[in-house]
Amino acid sequence: MNEHAKLAKVVFQPSGRRGTFPVGTPLLDAARSLGVYVESVCGGRGICGRCQISVSEGTFAKENLTSSAGNLEGATEAETRYATLRSLATDRRLSCQAKILGDLVVDVPTDAQTNRQVVRKRAEAKHIDADSAVSLVTVTIDEPDMETPRGDIDRLREALAHEAGLTDLAVDPILLPSVQTILRKGEWTVTVAIYADEALLPTVTALWPGEKKAVYGLAVDIGSTTIAAHLCNLKNGRTVSSAGTSNPQIRFGEDLMSRVSYVQMNPSKLPELTKAVREAINALVGKLVGDVGAQRSDILDATFVGNPVMHHLFLGIDPVELGGAPFALAASDAMVLTARDLSLELNPGARVYMLPCIAGHVGADAAAATLSESPYSHDEITLLVDVGTNAEIVLGNKNRLLAASSPTGPAFEGAEISSGQRAAPGAIERIRIDKETLEPRFKVIGVDEWSDEEGFAEKIDSVGVTGICGSGIIEAVAEMYLAGLITEDGVIDGALAARTQRVQAQGRTFSYLIADEDVEISILQTDIRAIQLAKGALYAGVKLLQDKLGTYALDRIRLAGAFGSYIDPQYAMVLGLIPDCPLDGVTGVGNAAGTGARMALLNRGFRREIEQTVRDIEKIETALEPKFQEHFVNAMALPNKVDPFPHLRAAIDLPERKSPAADETGGGERRRRRRRG
């Protein structure tokens, strides 16, 4: 260690990334600055335990340092509390709490590395009529001479007015230094890109010598965990390439509120979060143009969607106001910016259209999904849900449309679950439980066969069984309910321990063992409670919108987002994640937000359509509604304490209720009489 400067060397294994940091730097901050993936669900508060690391002891000649666990500051109060309440191996530390005192070689455990998720946001098939904001015009202008001393840009404007009928054109100042060179290189014939969108003065944004055949647009969905980008031909509307990546902001906090908390506690770090997401997008752009042999400069237009926190962080806006009531947005309307102002490596004159946000926690991604599914164009009552750490809900039809958000938390994405992880190779994503033997069989991401099928044992060695992801958790809890392992109140029946060794005592509660090949994967009572809390919040939000709409009949349910697309609709209904509906009316619609972003990119009319729709949507703030708690308590049961689910019961055999559901006419009065008595 350099004592004079009070700096320490830190090397992260197995990545080998290294850096020098001031003494007192939290180890998690050092990892983030080097781009080392270390999970952190709680925003550095020392309560999630996902950021565990260990220190390698000894002298490392290659690194020219001596590493010791004593080169970390002692355990904080938060770390001691975590170790007391939950398990923390003696050689492990929480990197968000451990501060650097000296040189270190740090091991990031395999269980942290394997949780990198699979990006599942493809471009959904949808025909979109092209009417781009960008048009290409090829014109030839007269060479300058001594008799008509007009500037080259002015003569270009005159040619566009004469040959193409384009008048009142602005010219992006970025073109001023290069216009003369381009005109002469093209021998006075050039292709001009005109950006024309409503309420904006048509603007020359790019110029090429000679004739330019095609230009492209970029549609991006910035999710809290993944970023999906689509490259589209602006002339014919085709999506020519798609790519996705993990959102690198995960290293600052696993979910939205943890990132808001991180910025609140570290306001000077806001530019780092903004830079991280923009660099990830620029990397995706490089892959997209490389796929089709294009150049970054060929991209002239872009549309972006994201939830309000992602929207603000991408724009460099402090999201702290979104962390508490009244959840104020800095900007909610649609806006047009330049790509260069956002440090995006596109054509210097490219424009960026940001779709509008609906409300404080119902963002541009929900607006884009609404545009894609257009419930406002149909008679049928449609429920559109984007299931995430903060579920965004839209309900209604062409007569009336309402929207709200519900704080489901990160349980559906593997956080807060003892064996939970993101969708990645090795994660259990499907599960079935035999009602007679109570034995499970499961399917793992990366292996085609089920665990009881021939060939599974040979193939599983390549990926292992590392945990259980969101769709697997949904199915596990629902299957446990259907098999009688848990009651409608979500309690694991300990009496079944006499019948199967898979039901095991865990102190005062019980657990259900799914697998113990590589690591032990069990569903604990606390896991079931976390799922109940998450699904209860979502269902309560939906019920509030149904209250406001005045009807509880649903014609169709659309589950948006990567997670929504991989949920089995039947299990989602058994769990009580979504209300009762004809099962054939429940479908996953994939990356609807990305589809809406492509629609707004390729057709200006869709921009006006979603802008008007967002103005018309009624926003409901669930936190202010007095009935939310009542709906939430009822929704804690499986599938629900009071709602009868007739369509679901007609399709499958549900366990008999131990306490009969109250009907709509008498249930409330019976409960009131019991309370009075």
C-alpha positions as CSV (number, residue, x, y, z in Angstrom):
1,M,0.0,0.0,0.0
2,N,1.1,3.5,-0.8
3,E,1.0,5.0,2.7
4,H,1.7,8.5,1.6
5,A,-1.2,8.7,-0.8
6,K,-3.3,6.3,1.3
7,L,-4.2,4.2,-1.7
8,A,-4.7,0.5,-2.0
9,K,-4.6,-2.0,-4.9
10,V,-7.6,-4.2,-5.4
11,V,-7.9,-7.2,-7.8
12,F,-11.2,-8.9,-8.4
13,Q,-11.1,-12.6,-9.3
14,P,-12.0,-14.4,-11.5
15,S,-12.3,-11.4,-13.9
16,G,-8.8,-10.2,-13.1
17,R,-10.0,-6.6,-13.1
18,R,-7.9,-4.3,-10.9
19,G,-7.7,-0.8,-9.8
20,T,-6.2,1.6,-7.1
21,F,-8.7,3.1,-4.6
22,P,-8.5,5.5,-1.7
23,V,-8.5,3.9,1.7
24,G,-12.1,3.9,3.1
25,T,-13.8,3.1,-0.3
26,P,-16.6,0.5,0.1
27,L,-15.6,-2.6,-1.8
28,L,-18.9,-2.6,-3.7
29,D,-18.1,0.9,-5.0
30,A,-14.7,-0.4,-6.2
31,A,-16.3,-3.3,-8.0
32,R,-18.8,-1.0,-9.7
33,S,-16.2,1.4,-10.8
34,L,-14.3,-1.5,-12.5
35,G,-17.5,-2.9,-14.1
36,V,-17.3,-6.1,-11.9
37,Y,-20.7,-7.7,-11.6
38,V,-21.7,-8.0,-7.9
39,E,-25.4,-8.3,-7.2
40,S,-26.9,-5.8,-4.8
41,V,-30.7,-5.8,-4.3
42,C,-30.9,-3.4,-1.3
43,G,-28.9,-0.5,-2.7
44,G,-26.0,-1.0,-0.3
45,R,-27.9,-1.1,3.0
46,G,-26.5,-4.5,4.1
47,I,-29.9,-6.3,4.2
48,C,-30.1,-8.4,1.1
49,G,-26.8,-10.3,1.4
50,R,-26.4,-10.7,-2.4
51,C,-23.1,-8.8,-2.5
52,Q,-21.0,-11.3,-0.6
53,I,-17.3,-11.6,-1.4
54,S,-14.3,-13.4,0.1
55,V,-10.7,-12.2,0.4
56,S,-7.8,-14.4,-0.8
57,E,-5.0,-14.4,1.8
58,G,-1.3,-14.4,0.9
59,T,1.4,-12.7,-1.2
60,F,0.7,-12.4,-4.9
61,A,3.9,-11.8,-6.8
62,K,2.2,-11.2,-10.1
63,E,0.1,-8.4,-8.6
64,N,2.9,-7.2,-6.4
65,L,0.8,-7.1,-3.3
66,T,0.0,-9.0,-0.1
67,S,-3.7,-9.6,0.5
68,S,-5.3,-10.1,3.9
69,A,-8.8,-10.1,5.3
70,G,-7.4,-7.7,7.8
71,N,-7.1,-5.1,5.0
72,L,-10.9,-4.7,5.3
73,E,-12.5,-2.5,8.0
74,G,-14.3,-4.5,10.6
75,A,-18.0,-5.5,10.3
76,T,-20.5,-2.7,10.5
77,E,-23.7,-2.9,12.6
78,A,-25.7,-3.7,9.5
79,E,-23.3,-6.5,8.6
80,T,-23.4,-8.0,12.1
81,R,-27.2,-7.9,12.1
82,Y,-27.3,-9.7,8.8
83,A,-24.9,-12.4,10.0
84,T,-27.1,-12.8,13.1
85,L,-30.4,-13.1,11.4
86,R,-29.2,-15.0,8.3
87,S,-26.3,-17.2,7.4
88,L,-23.0,-15.6,6.5
89,A,-20.0,-17.9,6.1
90,T,-17.0,-16.9,8.3
91,D,-14.9,-16.2,5.2
92,R,-17.5,-14.0,3.6
93,R,-18.1,-10.2,3.9
94,L,-20.8,-8.0,2.5
95,S,-19.0,-5.8,0.0
96,C,-21.4,-2.9,0.4
97,Q,-20.3,-2.7,4.1
98,A,-16.7,-3.7,3.9
99,K,-14.3,-0.7,3.4
100,I,-10.8,-1.0,1.9
101,L,-7.9,-0.5,4.3
102,G,-5.1,-2.1,2.3
103,D,-4.2,-4.2,-0.7
104,L,-6.7,-7.0,-1.6
105,V,-7.4,-9.9,-3.9
106,V,-11.1,-10.3,-3.8
107,D,-13.0,-13.4,-4.9
108,V,-16.5,-12.9,-6.3
109,P,-18.3,-16.2,-5.5
110,T,-19.6,-18.4,-8.3
111,D,-23.2,-18.1,-7.1
112,A,-23.0,-14.3,-7.7
113,Q,-21.6,-14.7,-11.2
114,T,-24.1,-17.3,-12.3
115,N,-27.0,-15.0,-11.6
116,R,-26.4,-13.0,-14.8
117,Q,-29.8,-13.2,-16.6
118,V,-30.7,-14.4,-20.0
119,V,-31.9,-11.4,-22.1
120,R,-35.3,-12.4,-23.4
121,K,-36.5,-9.3,-25.3
122,R,-36.9,-10.1,-29.0
123,A,-38.6,-8.0,-31.7
124,E,-42.2,-9.2,-31.8
125,A,-43.7,-9.8,-35.2
126,K,-45.9,-6.9,-36.1
127,H,-46.5,-5.1,-39.4
128,I,-46.0,-1.4,-39.1
129,D,-46.7,1.0,-42.0
130,A,-43.7,3.2,-42.5
131,D,-44.2,7.0,-42.2
132,S,-40.9,8.0,-40.7
133,A,-40.1,11.5,-39.4
134,V,-36.9,11.2,-41.6
135,S,-37.1,11.5,-45.3
136,L,-34.3,11.4,-47.9
137,V,-34.2,13.8,-50.8
138,T,-31.5,13.8,-53.5
139,V,-30.9,17.2,-55.2
140,T,-28.4,18.8,-57.5
141,I,-27.5,22.4,-57.1
142,D,-25.7,24.8,-59.3
143,E,-22.1,25.4,-58.8
144,P,-21.2,28.8,-57.3
145,D,-20.0,31.6,-59.5
146,M,-18.9,35.2,-59.2
147,E,-22.3,36.5,-60.5
148,T,-24.5,34.9,-57.8
149,P,-22.5,35.1,-54.5
150,R,-25.0,32.9,-52.5
151,G,-23.7,30.7,-49.8
152,D,-23.7,27.0,-50.4
153,I,-26.2,26.2,-47.6
154,D,-28.6,28.9,-48.9
155,R,-28.4,27.5,-52.5
156,L,-29.0,24.0,-51.0
157,R,-32.2,25.4,-49.4
158,E,-33.3,27.0,-52.7
159,A,-32.7,23.7,-54.5
160,L,-34.8,21.8,-52.0
161,A,-37.6,24.4,-52.3
162,H,-37.5,24.2,-56.1
163,E,-37.1,20.5,-56.7
164,A,-38.9,19.0,-53.7
165,G,-41.2,21.8,-52.6
166,L,-39.6,22.0,-49.2
167,T,-39.6,25.5,-47.8
168,D,-39.0,27.0,-44.3
169,L,-36.2,24.5,-43.6
170,A,-33.8,24.8,-40.7
171,V,-30.3,23.4,-40.9
172,D,-28.7,21.6,-37.9
173,P,-25.6,23.7,-36.9
174,I,-23.6,20.4,-36.7
175,L,-23.6,20.4,-40.6
176,L,-22.1,23.9,-41.0
177,P,-18.4,22.8,-41.0
178,S,-18.8,20.0,-43.5
179,V,-21.4,21.1,-46.0
180,Q,-19.0,22.6,-48.5
181,T,-16.8,19.5,-48.5
182,I,-19.8,17.2,-49.0
183,L,-21.2,19.3,-51.9
184,R,-17.9,19.2,-53.7
185,K,-17.3,15.5,-53.1
186,G,-20.7,14.7,-54.5
187,E,-20.1,17.0,-57.5
188,W,-23.0,19.2,-56.4
189,T,-25.4,16.2,-56.1
190,V,-26.2,15.3,-52.5
191,T,-28.7,13.4,-50.5
192,V,-30.4,15.4,-47.7
193,A,-32.0,13.9,-44.6
194,I,-35.0,16.0,-43.5
195,Y,-36.4,15.5,-40.0
196,A,-40.0,16.6,-39.9
197,D,-42.3,15.9,-36.9
198,E,-45.4,17.8,-35.8
199,A,-44.9,21.2,-34.2
200,L,-41.2,21.2,-35.2
201,L,-39.6,23.1,-38.0
202,P,-38.4,20.7,-40.6
203,T,-34.7,20.4,-40.3
204,V,-31.8,19.2,-42.4
205,T,-30.0,16.8,-40.1
206,A,-27.6,15.0,-42.3
207,L,-26.0,15.2,-45.8
208,W,-24.2,12.7,-48.0
209,P,-22.4,13.1,-51.3
210,G,-24.3,11.5,-54.2
211,E,-27.3,9.3,-53.6
212,K,-28.0,7.6,-50.3
213,K,-30.2,4.5,-50.5
214,A,-31.1,3.7,-46.9
215,V,-31.0,5.1,-43.4
216,Y,-31.9,3.5,-40.2
217,G,-33.7,4.2,-36.9
218,L,-33.1,2.8,-33.4
219,A,-35.9,1.7,-31.0
220,V,-34.7,1.1,-27.4
221,D,-36.5,-0.3,-24.4
222,I,-34.5,0.5,-21.2
223,G,-35.6,-2.0,-18.6
224,S,-34.3,-2.0,-15.0
225,T,-32.6,-5.4,-15.7
226,T,-32.3,-5.6,-19.5
227,I,-31.9,-3.2,-22.4
228,A,-33.3,-4.2,-25.8
229,A,-32.5,-2.4,-29.0
230,H,-33.9,-2.8,-32.5
231,L,-32.4,-1.4,-35.7
232,C,-35.1,-0.6,-38.3
233,N,-35.0,0.5,-42.0
234,L,-36.8,3.8,-42.0
235,K,-37.9,3.5,-45.6
236,N,-39.7,0.1,-45.5
237,G,-40.2,-0.3,-41.8
238,R,-38.4,-3.6,-41.5
239,T,-36.6,-4.6,-38.3
240,V,-33.2,-5.7,-39.6
241,S,-31.4,-6.5,-36.4
242,S,-32.1,-6.8,-32.6
243,A,-29.8,-7.1,-29.6
244,G,-30.1,-7.1,-25.9
245,T,-27.8,-6.7,-22.9
246,S,-28.0,-6.6,-19.1
247,N,-28.6,-3.1,-17.7
248,P,-25.2,-2.3,-16.1
249,Q,-27.0,-0.1,-13.5
250,I,-27.7,-3.4,-11.8
251,R,-24.3,-3.0,-10.0
252,F,-25.7,0.2,-8.4
253,G,-28.9,-1.6,-7.2
254,E,-30.9,-4.6,-8.2
255,D,-34.3,-2.9,-8.4
256,L,-35.6,0.6,-9.1
257,M,-35.9,1.8,-5.5
258,S,-32.5,0.6,-4.6
259,R,-31.1,2.7,-7.4
260,V,-33.1,5.7,-6.2
261,S,-31.7,5.1,-2.7
262,Y,-28.2,4.8,-4.0
263,V,-28.5,8.2,-5.8
264,Q,-30.1,9.7,-2.7
265,M,-27.2,8.5,-0.5
266,N,-24.5,9.3,-3.2
267,P,-25.8,12.2,-5.2
268,S,-22.4,12.8,-6.8
269,K,-22.7,9.3,-8.4
270,L,-25.7,10.2,-10.6
271,P,-23.5,10.8,-13.7
272,E,-22.0,7.3,-13.3
273,L,-25.5,5.7,-13.6
274,T,-26.3,7.8,-16.6
275,K,-22.9,7.1,-18.2
276,A,-23.3,3.3,-17.6
277,V,-26.7,3.0,-19.4
278,R,-25.6,5.2,-22.3
279,E,-22.4,3.2,-22.8
280,A,-24.4,0.0,-22.8
281,I,-26.7,1.4,-25.5
282,N,-23.7,2.6,-27.6
283,A,-22.3,-0.9,-27.4
284,L,-25.6,-2.4,-28.6
285,V,-25.6,0.1,-31.5
286,G,-22.1,-1.2,-32.5
287,K,-23.4,-4.7,-32.6
288,L,-26.6,-3.8,-34.5
289,V,-24.9,-1.9,-37.3
290,G,-22.2,-4.6,-37.5
291,D,-24.9,-7.2,-38.1
292,V,-26.1,-5.5,-41.3
293,G,-22.9,-3.9,-42.5
294,A,-24.1,-0.4,-41.8
295,Q,-22.4,2.6,-40.0
296,R,-23.4,4.4,-36.9
297,S,-23.8,7.5,-39.0
298,D,-26.6,5.7,-40.9
299,I,-28.9,6.0,-37.9
300,L,-30.9,9.2,-38.2
301,D,-33.7,8.7,-35.7
302,A,-34.3,6.9,-32.4
303,T,-37.1,6.3,-29.9
304,F,-36.6,5.4,-26.2
305,V,-39.0,4.0,-23.6
306,G,-38.5,3.0,-20.0
307,N,-40.1,3.2,-16.6
308,P,-39.9,6.6,-14.9
309,V,-36.7,5.9,-13.0
310,M,-34.9,4.5,-16.1
311,H,-36.3,7.5,-18.1
312,H,-34.8,10.0,-15.7
313,L,-31.5,8.2,-15.3
314,F,-31.0,7.9,-19.0
315,L,-31.6,11.7,-19.4
316,G,-29.3,12.5,-16.4
317,I,-32.2,13.6,-14.2
318,D,-32.0,13.0,-10.5
319,P,-34.7,10.4,-9.7
320,V,-34.9,11.0,-6.0
321,E,-38.3,12.7,-6.2
322,L,-39.8,9.5,-7.6
323,G,-38.8,7.7,-4.3
324,G,-41.7,9.2,-2.3
325,A,-45.0,10.9,-2.6
326,P,-46.2,12.7,-4.6
327,F,-43.7,10.8,-7.0
328,A,-43.1,13.9,-9.1
329,L,-41.7,13.5,-12.6
330,A,-39.2,16.1,-13.8
331,A,-40.7,15.7,-17.3
332,S,-43.6,13.6,-18.5
333,D,-44.6,14.8,-22.0
334,A,-43.0,13.4,-25.1
335,M,-39.9,15.3,-26.2
336,V,-37.4,15.4,-29.1
337,L,-33.7,15.7,-28.3
338,T,-30.5,15.4,-30.2
339,A,-28.5,12.2,-30.0
340,R,-25.3,14.1,-29.4
341,D,-26.7,15.8,-26.4
342,L,-27.3,12.4,-24.9
343,S,-23.8,11.1,-25.8
344,L,-25.2,8.6,-28.2
345,E,-22.9,7.4,-30.9
346,L,-25.3,7.8,-33.9
347,N,-25.3,10.3,-36.8
348,P,-24.3,13.6,-35.2
349,G,-27.6,15.1,-36.4
350,A,-29.8,12.2,-35.3
351,R,-32.9,13.0,-33.3
352,V,-34.2,11.1,-30.2
353,Y,-38.0,10.9,-29.5
354,M,-38.8,10.1,-25.9
355,L,-42.3,8.6,-25.5
356,P,-44.4,10.2,-22.8
357,C,-44.7,8.9,-19.2
358,I,-48.2,8.2,-17.9
359,A,-47.6,8.9,-14.2
360,G,-45.0,8.9,-11.4
361,H,-44.5,5.1,-11.6
362,V,-46.2,4.3,-14.9
363,G,-43.7,5.2,-17.4
364,A,-43.0,5.5,-21.1
365,D,-42.6,1.7,-21.3
366,A,-46.2,1.3,-20.2
367,A,-47.3,3.9,-22.7
368,A,-45.4,2.0,-25.4
369,A,-47.1,-1.3,-24.4
370,T,-50.4,0.5,-24.5
371,L,-49.7,1.7,-28.0
372,S,-48.7,-1.8,-29.0
373,E,-51.9,-3.5,-27.6
374,S,-54.2,-0.5,-28.2
375,P,-57.0,-1.4,-25.7
376,Y,-58.4,2.0,-26.4
377,S,-59.4,0.7,-29.9
378,H,-61.5,-2.2,-28.7
379,D,-64.9,-2.9,-27.1
380,E,-63.5,-5.7,-25.0
381,I,-62.3,-5.0,-21.4
382,T,-58.5,-5.5,-21.5
383,L,-56.1,-5.8,-18.6
384,L,-52.5,-5.0,-19.6
385,V,-49.9,-5.9,-17.0
386,D,-46.1,-5.5,-17.2
387,V,-44.9,-7.6,-14.3
388,G,-41.7,-6.3,-12.8
389,T,-40.3,-4.9,-9.6
390,N,-43.0,-2.3,-10.0
391,A,-45.9,-3.7,-11.9
392,E,-47.5,-1.2,-14.4
393,I,-51.2,-1.8,-14.9
394,V,-53.6,-0.5,-17.6
395,L,-57.3,-1.4,-17.7
396,G,-60.2,-0.5,-19.9
397,N,-61.4,-0.3,-23.5
398,K,-62.3,2.3,-26.1
399,N,-64.7,4.1,-23.7
400,R,-62.4,4.5,-20.7
401,L,-58.8,3.7,-19.8
402,L,-57.2,3.7,-16.4
403,A,-53.6,3.2,-15.2
404,A,-51.8,2.5,-12.0
405,S,-48.6,1.0,-10.6
406,S,-48.3,-1.5,-7.8
407,P,-45.1,-2.1,-5.7
408,T,-44.6,-5.8,-6.2
409,G,-40.9,-5.7,-5.3
410,P,-38.1,-7.9,-6.8
411,A,-39.4,-11.3,-5.6
412,F,-40.7,-12.3,-9.1
413,E,-37.2,-11.8,-10.4
414,G,-35.5,-14.0,-7.9
415,A,-34.6,-11.5,-5.2
416,E,-35.9,-12.0,-1.6
417,I,-36.2,-15.8,-2.5
418,S,-33.7,-18.1,-0.6
419,S,-32.7,-20.0,-3.8
420,G,-33.9,-17.3,-6.2
421,Q,-31.9,-15.9,-9.1
422,R,-32.5,-14.2,-12.5
423,A,-33.3,-16.2,-15.6
424,A,-29.9,-17.7,-16.5
425,P,-28.5,-21.1,-17.5
426,G,-29.0,-23.4,-14.5
427,A,-32.1,-21.8,-13.2
428,I,-35.2,-23.9,-12.7
429,E,-37.9,-22.3,-14.8
430,R,-40.7,-25.0,-14.8
431,I,-41.8,-27.4,-12.1
432,R,-44.5,-30.1,-11.7
433,I,-45.3,-31.9,-8.4
434,D,-47.0,-35.3,-8.4
435,K,-50.1,-35.1,-6.2
436,E,-49.7,-38.7,-4.9
437,T,-46.0,-39.0,-4.3
438,L,-45.3,-35.2,-3.8
439,E,-42.2,-35.7,-5.9
440,P,-41.1,-32.8,-8.1
441,R,-39.8,-32.8,-11.7
442,F,-38.4,-29.7,-13.2
443,K,-36.9,-28.0,-16.3
444,V,-33.7,-25.9,-16.2
445,I,-32.8,-23.1,-18.5
446,G,-30.1,-24.4,-20.9
447,V,-31.3,-28.0,-20.9
448,D,-34.2,-29.1,-23.1
449,E,-35.1,-32.3,-21.1
450,W,-37.1,-32.4,-17.9
451,S,-35.3,-33.7,-14.8
452,D,-37.1,-37.1,-15.1
453,E,-36.3,-37.6,-18.8
454,E,-33.5,-39.5,-20.4
455,G,-30.5,-37.3,-21.2
456,F,-31.1,-34.8,-18.5
457,A,-28.4,-36.2,-16.2
458,E,-25.7,-36.0,-18.9
459,K,-26.6,-32.5,-20.0
460,I,-27.1,-30.9,-16.6
461,D,-23.4,-31.2,-15.9
462,S,-22.7,-28.4,-18.3
463,V,-24.8,-25.9,-16.6
464,G,-25.7,-27.2,-13.1
465,V,-28.8,-26.5,-11.1
466,T,-28.0,-23.1,-9.6
467,G,-31.3,-21.7,-8.4
468,I,-34.9,-20.9,-9.3
469,C,-36.0,-18.0,-11.5
470,G,-39.3,-16.0,-11.5
471,S,-41.4,-18.3,-13.7
472,G,-40.1,-21.3,-11.7
473,I,-41.1,-19.6,-8.4
474,I,-44.6,-18.9,-9.7
475,E,-45.1,-22.5,-10.8
476,A,-43.5,-24.0,-7.6
477,V,-45.8,-22.2,-5.3
478,A,-48.9,-22.8,-7.5
479,E,-48.0,-26.5,-7.8
480,M,-47.4,-26.8,-4.0
481,Y,-50.9,-25.4,-3.5
482,L,-52.5,-27.8,-6.1
483,A,-50.7,-30.7,-4.5
484,G,-51.9,-29.8,-1.0
485,L,-48.4,-29.0,0.3
486,I,-49.6,-25.5,1.3
487,T,-52.9,-24.2,2.5
488,E,-54.9,-21.4,0.8
489,D,-53.2,-19.1,3.3
490,G,-49.8,-20.1,2.1
491,V,-48.7,-22.2,5.0
492,I,-46.6,-25.3,4.4
493,D,-48.4,-28.3,5.9
494,G,-45.8,-29.7,8.3
495,A,-47.9,-32.9,8.9
496,L,-46.8,-34.0,5.4
497,A,-43.3,-34.5,6.7
498,A,-44.4,-37.9,7.9
499,R,-45.4,-38.7,4.3
500,T,-42.4,-37.3,2.4
501,Q,-38.8,-36.4,3.2
502,R,-39.1,-33.4,0.9
503,V,-41.1,-31.5,3.6
504,Q,-38.5,-30.6,6.2
505,A,-38.6,-28.7,9.4
506,Q,-37.0,-25.3,9.4
507,G,-37.2,-24.1,13.0
508,R,-40.8,-23.3,13.7
509,T,-41.8,-23.6,10.0
510,F,-41.3,-26.1,7.2
511,S,-39.7,-26.1,3.7
512,Y,-40.1,-28.1,0.5
513,L,-37.0,-29.6,-1.1
514,I,-36.9,-29.4,-4.9
515,A,-33.4,-30.4,-5.7
516,D,-30.1,-31.0,-4.0
517,E,-27.7,-32.0,-6.9
518,D,-25.3,-29.1,-7.0
519,V,-26.8,-26.8,-4.4
520,E,-29.8,-27.4,-2.2
521,I,-32.9,-25.7,-3.7
522,S,-35.9,-25.5,-1.4
523,I,-39.0,-23.4,-1.1
524,L,-39.0,-21.9,2.4
525,Q,-42.0,-20.5,4.2
526,T,-40.4,-17.1,3.9
527,D,-40.2,-17.6,0.1
528,I,-43.9,-18.3,-0.1
529,R,-44.7,-15.2,2.0
530,A,-42.5,-13.0,-0.3
531,I,-44.5,-14.3,-3.3
532,Q,-47.8,-13.7,-1.5
533,L,-46.8,-10.1,-0.7
534,A,-45.8,-9.5,-4.3
535,K,-48.8,-11.0,-5.9
536,G,-51.1,-9.5,-3.3
537,A,-49.9,-6.0,-4.2
538,L,-50.3,-6.6,-7.9
539,Y,-53.8,-8.1,-7.5
540,A,-54.9,-5.3,-5.2
541,G,-53.8,-2.7,-7.8
542,V,-55.9,-4.4,-10.4
543,K,-58.9,-4.6,-8.1
544,L,-58.7,-0.9,-7.5
545,L,-58.8,-0.2,-11.2
546,Q,-61.7,-2.6,-11.5
547,D,-63.5,-0.7,-8.7
548,K,-63.0,2.6,-10.6
549,L,-64.0,1.1,-13.9
550,G,-67.2,-0.3,-12.3
551,T,-66.8,-3.9,-13.7
552,Y,-65.0,-7.0,-12.6
553,A,-65.5,-8.9,-15.8
554,L,-62.5,-9.2,-18.0
555,D,-62.5,-10.2,-21.6
556,R,-58.8,-10.5,-22.0
557,I,-55.5,-10.2,-20.1
558,R,-52.2,-9.3,-21.8
559,L,-49.0,-10.1,-19.9
560,A,-46.2,-7.9,-21.2
561,G,-42.5,-8.0,-20.7
562,A,-40.0,-10.8,-20.8
563,F,-41.1,-12.1,-17.4
564,G,-44.8,-11.9,-18.3
565,S,-44.2,-13.8,-21.5
566,Y,-42.6,-16.8,-19.7
567,I,-45.3,-17.1,-17.0
568,D,-47.8,-19.9,-17.6
569,P,-51.2,-18.1,-17.6
570,Q,-52.9,-21.0,-15.7
571,Y,-50.3,-20.9,-12.9
572,A,-50.4,-17.1,-12.7
573,M,-54.2,-17.5,-12.1
574,V,-53.8,-20.3,-9.6
575,L,-51.4,-18.2,-7.7
576,G,-53.9,-15.3,-7.8
577,L,-51.3,-13.1,-9.6
578,I,-54.0,-12.0,-12.1
579,P,-57.8,-12.0,-11.8
580,D,-60.2,-14.6,-13.2
581,C,-60.7,-14.6,-16.9
582,P,-61.3,-17.1,-19.6
583,L,-57.9,-18.9,-19.9
584,D,-57.9,-18.6,-23.6
585,G,-58.1,-14.9,-23.2
586,V,-54.8,-14.7,-21.3
587,T,-51.7,-14.4,-23.4
588,G,-48.2,-13.1,-23.1
589,V,-47.4,-10.4,-25.6
590,G,-43.6,-10.4,-25.2
591,N,-41.7,-7.1,-25.4
592,A,-44.8,-4.9,-26.0
593,A,-42.8,-1.9,-24.8
594,G,-40.2,-2.5,-27.5
595,T,-42.9,-3.0,-30.1
596,G,-44.5,0.3,-29.1
597,A,-41.1,2.0,-29.4
598,R,-40.7,0.6,-32.9
599,M,-44.2,1.8,-33.9
600,A,-43.4,5.3,-32.7
601,L,-40.0,5.2,-34.6
602,L,-41.5,4.1,-37.9
603,N,-44.7,6.0,-38.0
604,R,-45.3,9.6,-36.9
605,G,-49.0,9.0,-36.6
606,F,-48.4,6.6,-33.7
607,R,-46.5,9.3,-31.8
608,R,-49.6,11.5,-31.9
609,E,-51.8,8.5,-31.0
610,I,-49.9,7.7,-27.8
611,E,-49.5,11.3,-26.8
612,Q,-53.3,11.8,-27.0
613,T,-53.9,8.4,-25.2
614,V,-51.6,9.3,-22.3
615,R,-53.5,12.6,-21.9
616,D,-56.8,10.7,-21.8
617,I,-55.7,7.9,-19.4
618,E,-57.0,8.3,-15.8
619,K,-54.2,7.9,-13.4
620,I,-54.9,6.1,-10.1
621,E,-52.5,6.4,-7.2
622,T,-52.8,3.1,-5.3
623,A,-51.1,4.5,-2.2
624,L,-53.9,7.0,-1.7
625,E,-56.8,4.6,-2.1
626,P,-58.4,3.4,1.2
627,K,-59.6,0.1,-0.3
628,F,-56.1,-1.0,-1.3
629,Q,-55.3,-2.6,2.1
630,E,-58.6,-4.6,2.1
631,H,-57.9,-5.9,-1.5
632,F,-54.3,-6.6,-0.5
633,V,-55.3,-8.7,2.5
634,N,-57.8,-10.8,0.5
635,A,-55.2,-11.3,-2.3
636,M,-52.7,-12.8,0.2
637,A,-54.7,-16.1,0.0
638,L,-54.4,-18.6,-2.9
639,P,-55.8,-17.7,-5.3
640,N,-57.9,-15.2,-3.3
641,K,-59.8,-15.1,0.0
642,V,-63.1,-13.8,-1.5
643,D,-63.0,-13.8,-5.3
644,P,-64.5,-17.1,-6.6
645,F,-62.5,-17.6,-9.9
646,P,-65.3,-19.4,-11.8
647,H,-63.4,-19.6,-15.1
648,L,-60.3,-21.1,-13.4
649,R,-62.4,-23.6,-11.4
650,A,-64.1,-24.7,-14.6
651,A,-60.8,-25.5,-16.2
652,I,-58.9,-27.2,-13.3
653,D,-59.5,-28.8,-10.0
654,L,-58.6,-26.4,-7.2
655,P,-58.3,-27.5,-3.6
656,E,-61.5,-27.1,-1.5
657,R,-61.5,-23.9,0.5
658,K,-61.3,-24.3,4.2
659,S,-63.1,-21.1,4.7
660,P,-65.8,-20.4,2.1
661,A,-65.5,-17.3,0.0
662,A,-68.0,-14.6,0.7
663,D,-70.4,-13.9,-2.1
664,E,-70.8,-10.4,-3.4
665,T,-74.2,-9.8,-1.9
666,G,-73.8,-11.2,1.6
667,G,-70.1,-11.6,2.4
668,G,-69.4,-8.0,3.5
669,E,-72.5,-8.0,5.7
670,R,-71.6,-11.3,7.3
671,R,-68.1,-10.0,8.1
672,R,-69.6,-6.8,9.6
673,R,-71.9,-8.9,11.8
674,R,-69.0,-11.0,13.0
675,R,-67.0,-7.9,13.9
676,R,-70.0,-6.4,15.7
677,G,-70.6,-9.6,17.6
